[in-house]
Amino acid sequence: MIEAAISQEEAEVLRYVKEFAQKEVKPLAREIDIKKEVPQKLIQRMKELGLFASYIPKEYGGAGLSFSFLVRVIEELSRACPSTALVLDGALTLFADPLIMFGSEELKRRYLTKVAEGAVGGLALTEPNAGSDAAAITTSAVRKGNGFVLNGNKIFISNGRIAKFFVVDAVTDPSKGHRGISTFVVDADTPGFRISRDIQKLGIRGSSTVELEFHDVFVPEENIVGEINKGFKVVMDTLDSGRIGIAAQALGIAQGALEEAVDYVKQRKQFGQRIADFQGIQFMLADMSTKLEAARILTYKAAEIWDKHEDAVRISSQAKLFASDVAMQITTDCLQLFGGYGYTTDLDAERHMRDAKITQIYEGTNQIQRVIIARDLLKQ
């Protein structure tokens, strides 16, 4: 297995992450899927292990570790339970990263320090009529005194029930289209902010996904992330890092499924021999392993480019597109290797396939990723 461009210190920490994921998270993965909730004790343990602080800059109470390290952490946690991984991924790539990139010093000190201490954040972008077309959001932010009043709805918001604050995008100048969008930080306990419903899902069931409502929610002007009417760039750059995080989730899900399938075919016998001895089965395993390693190389490369602060638009979309498609292919084939048992909830094969599907959809569907890749390629 290839290694990402991480330091010796990060590699040492990663050993503890792997141990935590396999010994503490994985045994609870099925229960998390059934109960549709990540236990608070696992979130607390991630806090104790310093995972929330890992990617936060040192000046805000974090460890200042690399994005490449964070990608490996997300991968390892997803290998055990992607719902658990999404708690950390959402807090760091979707909430903390836009503040790291665009937030004022005051915003960073107020919120990044809390994330470093283990507070969970989220991103509220998608709306019932604005999914792939992020510029079509209608949630409004109207100036009032020294701030803005927000009204509207957001849907499919990860970390919904557990987040203490959200990065929220709203329209501040309807006449300017996507150039009239601004980004705010909104505390979850702000009057008028409420969760209207929990959304039940096919996979990653332990991740809290909700619909949000904003009824005259007042947000002070100092909570703007970046500049007024410049929020669309904040959104687009945030999604670049977020897509690499999704690629890491896909890697972990596929890796966990493949490992379980390999163990099974080595002990399952049919026609007097292990099914692992049939060449047709071996060819399936060879193809899965090769695709997974290719996806890993691409994802790690995207993380390295992000760490260097270079243009990651195309490669982040490529990583997300390829890794998620591979994850869906691998988890489907792994289920096939278990035969009838794979279709039951007695084993985890069906859960892996359900969990993998969302990686082709959120942070921009894979059809949209192809649009982004082609546009960037043709622009060169």
PLY file of the C-alpha trace (Angstrom):
ply
format ascii 1.0
element vertex 380
property float x
property float y
property float z
element edge 379
property int vertex1
property int vertex2
end_header
0.00 0.00 0.00
1.33 3.45 -0.90
2.00 6.11 1.70
0.85 9.70 1.50
3.29 12.58 1.83
3.01 12.78 5.61
5.66 13.47 8.22
7.14 10.93 10.59
5.17 12.54 13.43
1.94 12.22 11.44
2.70 8.60 10.55
3.15 7.83 14.25
-0.18 9.45 15.13
-1.84 7.56 12.30
-0.89 4.26 13.93
-3.02 5.19 16.94
-5.86 6.28 14.66
-5.84 2.86 12.94
-5.88 1.10 16.29
-8.76 3.28 17.50
-10.72 2.71 14.28
-10.37 -1.06 14.29
-10.68 -1.72 18.03
-13.21 0.88 19.13
-15.13 2.09 16.07
-15.52 -0.98 13.87
-17.14 -3.17 16.58
-19.90 -0.53 16.87
-20.42 0.06 13.13
-23.44 -2.21 12.75
-25.07 -0.82 15.89
-24.48 2.72 14.59
-26.20 1.79 11.32
-29.18 0.28 13.15
-29.59 2.96 15.81
-28.81 5.74 13.30
-26.53 7.59 15.65
-22.81 7.88 16.32
-22.31 7.36 20.07
-21.10 10.39 21.97
-18.35 8.25 23.47
-16.74 7.85 20.02
-16.90 11.60 19.38
-15.36 12.14 22.81
-12.60 9.65 22.02
-11.81 11.45 18.75
-11.55 14.62 20.80
-9.23 12.93 23.32
-7.05 11.60 20.51
-6.68 15.14 19.19
-8.35 14.40 15.87
-10.49 17.56 15.89
-7.38 19.60 16.67
-5.19 17.82 14.12
-5.89 20.02 11.09
-6.50 23.28 13.00
-3.51 25.71 12.83
-1.40 25.88 15.98
-2.22 29.53 16.64
-5.85 28.52 17.19
-5.19 25.64 19.55
-4.66 22.93 16.95
-1.77 20.67 16.01
-1.26 22.18 12.55
-1.00 18.79 10.85
-1.34 18.44 7.09
-4.39 17.90 4.93
-2.70 14.73 3.67
-2.75 13.45 7.23
-6.42 14.35 7.61
-7.24 12.45 4.42
-5.58 9.35 5.85
-7.51 9.74 9.10
-10.82 10.00 7.22
-9.88 6.94 5.19
-9.06 4.86 8.26
-12.21 5.89 10.12
-14.34 5.19 7.01
-12.78 1.76 6.72
-14.34 1.07 10.12
-17.47 3.27 9.96
-18.04 6.12 7.48
-20.78 7.65 9.64
-18.19 8.21 12.37
-15.69 9.55 9.85
-18.25 12.05 8.57
-18.51 13.69 12.00
-14.83 14.64 11.80
-14.78 15.25 8.05
-17.70 17.66 8.21
-16.24 19.55 11.15
-12.86 20.06 9.47
-13.26 20.16 5.67
-16.73 21.73 5.55
-16.70 24.05 8.56
-13.11 24.75 9.59
-11.55 24.93 6.11
-13.61 27.91 4.86
-12.68 29.78 8.04
-9.01 28.85 7.67
-9.05 30.09 4.06
-11.31 33.15 4.30
-12.24 33.90 7.90
-11.22 37.03 9.77
-8.80 36.74 12.66
-11.66 37.30 15.07
-13.77 34.52 13.48
-10.85 32.11 13.52
-10.13 32.72 17.19
-13.79 32.46 18.11
-14.62 29.26 16.22
-11.47 27.35 15.23
-10.41 27.20 18.86
-13.74 25.55 19.68
-13.33 22.99 16.88
-9.84 22.21 18.17
-11.45 21.48 21.54
-13.88 19.02 19.94
-16.92 21.10 18.95
-18.60 19.84 15.76
-19.45 22.16 12.87
-21.21 21.77 9.55
-21.93 23.35 6.17
-25.43 24.49 5.22
-25.44 25.06 1.46
-27.90 22.74 -0.30
-31.55 23.76 -0.63
-34.63 21.89 -1.86
-34.29 23.56 -5.29
-30.53 24.18 -5.29
-28.39 21.06 -5.27
-25.86 20.76 -8.07
-26.68 24.36 -9.03
-25.28 25.99 -5.88
-25.75 29.45 -7.40
-29.53 28.94 -7.34
-29.89 29.22 -3.55
-32.71 31.46 -2.35
-32.07 31.73 1.39
-31.89 35.48 1.91
-29.77 37.68 4.12
-31.15 41.21 4.47
-29.11 43.89 6.18
-30.47 45.11 9.51
-28.48 47.38 11.77
-25.05 45.90 12.42
-25.88 42.56 10.85
-28.16 40.53 8.62
-31.46 38.70 9.00
-31.58 35.25 7.37
-34.71 33.53 6.08
-34.96 30.29 4.12
-34.43 26.52 4.13
-31.46 24.19 3.82
-31.63 20.45 3.23
-29.39 17.35 3.43
-27.22 19.02 6.08
-24.67 16.64 7.61
-23.88 16.77 11.34
-27.26 18.51 11.71
-28.17 17.40 15.22
-24.68 17.50 16.69
-23.18 20.65 15.14
-22.79 23.69 17.37
-22.41 26.06 14.42
-22.68 26.09 10.64
-21.18 27.85 7.67
-24.28 29.12 5.86
-24.62 30.65 2.40
-27.33 33.19 1.65
-28.23 35.77 -0.99
-27.30 39.32 0.02
-27.83 40.92 -3.41
-30.41 39.13 -5.62
-29.60 41.38 -8.59
-26.07 39.97 -8.91
-26.79 36.25 -9.25
-23.97 34.12 -7.85
-21.98 37.32 -7.29
-24.56 38.33 -4.71
-24.03 35.38 -2.34
-22.37 35.79 1.05
-21.15 33.25 3.58
-21.90 33.46 7.31
-21.18 31.52 10.49
-24.44 30.84 12.33
-24.56 29.39 15.84
-27.06 26.55 16.21
-28.63 28.16 19.28
-29.46 31.44 17.49
-33.16 32.38 17.87
-35.14 31.50 14.75
-32.76 28.74 13.70
-34.34 25.30 13.93
-34.18 21.74 12.65
-37.48 20.99 10.90
-36.91 17.27 10.38
-34.41 14.41 10.37
-33.82 12.80 6.98
-33.75 8.99 6.81
-31.19 7.56 4.40
-30.10 4.46 2.47
-26.59 4.50 3.91
-24.31 6.32 6.37
-27.34 6.09 8.61
-25.41 7.02 11.73
-24.67 10.46 10.31
-27.21 13.06 11.42
-28.74 14.56 8.25
-31.41 17.22 8.63
-33.45 19.96 7.04
-32.92 23.41 8.53
-35.18 26.45 8.70
-34.16 30.07 9.21
-36.89 32.38 10.53
-35.59 35.92 10.97
-32.23 34.63 12.20
-30.02 37.60 13.09
-26.33 37.22 12.32
-23.84 39.99 13.20
-21.79 41.43 10.35
-18.56 40.18 11.89
-19.79 36.62 11.21
-19.33 37.05 7.46
-16.72 34.62 6.13
-14.58 36.55 3.65
-16.26 39.55 2.03
-19.85 40.55 1.42
-21.13 39.18 -1.92
-17.98 37.05 -2.30
-19.42 33.92 -0.74
-19.63 31.90 -3.95
-15.84 31.65 -4.08
-15.84 30.54 -0.44
-18.31 27.79 -1.39
-16.38 26.62 -4.44
-13.02 26.49 -2.65
-14.60 24.71 0.32
-16.05 22.06 -1.98
-12.61 21.44 -3.48
-11.25 20.25 -0.13
-14.55 18.59 0.73
-14.42 16.46 -2.42
-11.00 15.14 -1.46
-12.49 14.22 1.90
-15.30 12.33 0.13
-12.71 10.49 -1.96
-11.01 9.44 1.28
-14.33 8.18 2.63
-14.80 6.13 -0.54
-11.33 4.62 -0.18
-12.00 3.54 3.37
-15.39 2.01 2.59
-13.97 0.07 -0.36
-10.92 -1.08 1.61
-13.04 -2.40 4.46
-15.34 -4.25 2.07
-12.45 -5.80 0.14
-10.69 -7.01 3.27
-13.83 -8.76 4.49
-14.43 -10.34 1.08
-10.86 -11.66 0.88
-11.20 -13.25 4.31
-14.48 -14.86 3.29
-13.38 -16.37 -0.04
-10.35 -17.93 1.64
-12.51 -19.94 4.04
-15.70 -20.52 2.02
-15.69 -23.87 0.17
-17.73 -24.99 -2.83
-17.22 -28.01 -5.09
-14.58 -29.32 -2.71
-12.26 -26.31 -2.70
-11.98 -22.75 -1.46
-13.75 -20.31 -3.76
-10.55 -18.24 -3.58
-8.93 -20.97 -5.72
-11.28 -20.32 -8.66
-9.60 -18.14 -11.27
-12.79 -16.17 -11.90
-12.82 -15.11 -8.24
-9.12 -14.28 -8.35
-9.63 -12.04 -11.37
-12.38 -10.14 -9.54
-10.10 -9.58 -6.56
-7.20 -8.49 -8.79
-9.37 -5.91 -10.56
-10.75 -4.56 -7.30
-7.32 -4.24 -5.73
-5.88 -2.48 -8.76
-8.71 0.03 -9.02
-8.52 0.75 -5.31
-4.78 1.47 -5.42
-5.24 3.74 -8.45
-7.96 5.66 -6.60
-5.72 5.95 -3.55
-2.83 7.38 -5.56
-5.12 9.96 -7.15
-6.67 10.94 -3.82
-3.33 11.31 -2.06
-2.02 13.36 -4.96
-5.02 15.68 -4.66
-4.33 16.07 -0.93
-0.69 16.92 -1.59
-1.71 19.60 -4.09
-4.13 21.04 -1.55
-1.36 21.12 1.06
0.79 23.11 -1.39
-2.06 25.62 -1.90
-2.02 24.96 -5.62
-5.03 24.83 -7.96
-6.92 21.67 -6.97
-10.17 22.19 -8.87
-9.66 19.48 -11.47
-7.81 16.91 -9.39
-10.20 17.17 -6.44
-13.10 16.41 -8.79
-11.11 13.61 -10.44
-10.31 12.06 -7.06
-13.90 12.25 -5.88
-15.28 10.95 -9.19
-12.90 8.02 -9.54
-12.70 6.96 -5.90
-16.48 6.99 -5.44
-17.15 5.09 -8.66
-14.52 2.54 -7.64
-16.03 2.24 -4.16
-19.45 1.49 -5.62
-18.00 -1.10 -8.01
-15.94 -2.78 -5.31
-18.68 -2.93 -2.68
-21.11 -4.34 -5.25
-18.65 -7.02 -6.35
-17.76 -7.84 -2.74
-21.42 -8.41 -1.95
-21.55 -10.76 -4.96
-18.66 -12.78 -3.54
-20.67 -13.47 -0.39
-23.50 -14.90 -2.50
-26.83 -15.14 -0.71
-25.23 -14.26 2.62
-24.12 -10.94 1.16
-27.71 -9.93 0.56
-28.63 -10.41 4.21
-28.01 -8.13 7.15
-26.18 -10.98 8.88
-22.99 -9.66 7.28
-21.68 -6.16 6.57
-21.40 -6.48 2.78
-24.79 -4.89 2.14
-24.01 -2.02 4.52
-20.77 -1.25 2.72
-22.63 -1.03 -0.58
-25.27 1.25 0.94
-22.62 3.47 2.51
-20.65 3.72 -0.72
-23.52 5.05 -2.81
-23.62 8.50 -1.22
-20.00 9.18 -2.19
-21.16 9.35 -5.82
-23.77 11.95 -4.89
-22.82 14.45 -2.20
-20.31 17.28 -2.59
-21.54 17.39 -6.19
-22.82 14.38 -8.13
-20.35 12.53 -10.31
-22.09 13.91 -13.37
-21.25 17.40 -12.10
-17.67 16.31 -11.41
-17.33 15.37 -15.07
-18.60 18.82 -16.05
-16.04 20.47 -13.76
-13.18 18.31 -15.05
-14.05 18.90 -18.71
-14.45 22.66 -18.26
-11.10 22.94 -16.51
-9.42 20.77 -19.14
-10.84 22.82 -22.03
-9.90 26.07 -20.29
-6.21 25.19 -20.25
0 1
1 2
2 3
3 4
4 5
5 6
6 7
7 8
8 9
9 10
10 11
11 12
12 13
13 14
14 15
15 16
16 17
17 18
18 19
19 20
20 21
21 22
22 23
23 24
24 25
25 26
26 27
27 28
28 29
29 30
30 31
31 32
32 33
33 34
34 35
35 36
36 37
37 38
38 39
39 40
40 41
41 42
42 43
43 44
44 45
45 46
46 47
47 48
48 49
49 50
50 51
51 52
52 53
53 54
54 55
55 56
56 57
57 58
58 59
59 60
60 61
61 62
62 63
63 64
64 65
65 66
66 67
67 68
68 69
69 70
70 71
71 72
72 73
73 74
74 75
75 76
76 77
77 78
78 79
79 80
80 81
81 82
82 83
83 84
84 85
85 86
86 87
87 88
88 89
89 90
90 91
91 92
92 93
93 94
94 95
95 96
96 97
97 98
98 99
99 100
100 101
101 102
102 103
103 104
104 105
105 106
106 107
107 108
108 109
109 110
110 111
111 112
112 113
113 114
114 115
115 116
116 117
117 118
118 119
119 120
120 121
121 122
122 123
123 124
124 125
125 126
126 127
127 128
128 129
129 130
130 131
131 132
132 133
133 134
134 135
135 136
136 137
137 138
138 139
139 140
140 141
141 142
142 143
143 144
144 145
145 146
146 147
147 148
148 149
149 150
150 151
151 152
152 153
153 154
154 155
155 156
156 157
157 158
158 159
159 160
160 161
161 162
162 163
163 164
164 165
165 166
166 167
167 168
168 169
169 170
170 171
171 172
172 173
173 174
174 175
175 176
176 177
177 178
178 179
179 180
180 181
181 182
182 183
183 184
184 185
185 186
186 187
187 188
188 189
189 190
190 191
191 192
192 193
193 194
194 195
195 196
196 197
197 198
198 199
199 200
200 201
201 202
202 203
203 204
204 205
205 206
206 207
207 208
208 209
209 210
210 211
211 212
212 213
213 214
214 215
215 216
216 217
217 218
218 219
219 220
220 221
221 222
222 223
223 224
224 225
225 226
226 227
227 228
228 229
229 230
230 231
231 232
232 233
233 234
234 235
235 236
236 237
237 238
238 239
239 240
240 241
241 242
242 243
243 244
244 245
245 246
246 247
247 248
248 249
249 250
250 251
251 252
252 253
253 254
254 255
255 256
256 257
257 258
258 259
259 260
260 261
261 262
262 263
263 264
264 265
265 266
266 267
267 268
268 269
269 270
270 271
271 272
272 273
273 274
274 275
275 276
276 277
277 278
278 279
279 280
280 281
281 282
282 283
283 284
284 285
285 286
286 287
287 288
288 289
289 290
290 291
291 292
292 293
293 294
294 295
295 296
296 297
297 298
298 299
299 300
300 301
301 302
302 303
303 304
304 305
305 306
306 307
307 308
308 309
309 310
310 311
311 312
312 313
313 314
314 315
315 316
316 317
317 318
318 319
319 320
320 321
321 322
322 323
323 324
324 325
325 326
326 327
327 328
328 329
329 330
330 331
331 332
332 333
333 334
334 335
335 336
336 337
337 338
338 339
339 340
340 341
341 342
342 343
343 344
344 345
345 346
346 347
347 348
348 349
349 350
350 351
351 352
352 353
353 354
354 355
355 356
356 357
357 358
358 359
359 360
360 361
361 362
362 363
363 364
364 365
365 366
366 367
367 368
368 369
369 370
370 371
371 372
372 373
373 374
374 375
375 376
376 377
377 378
378 379
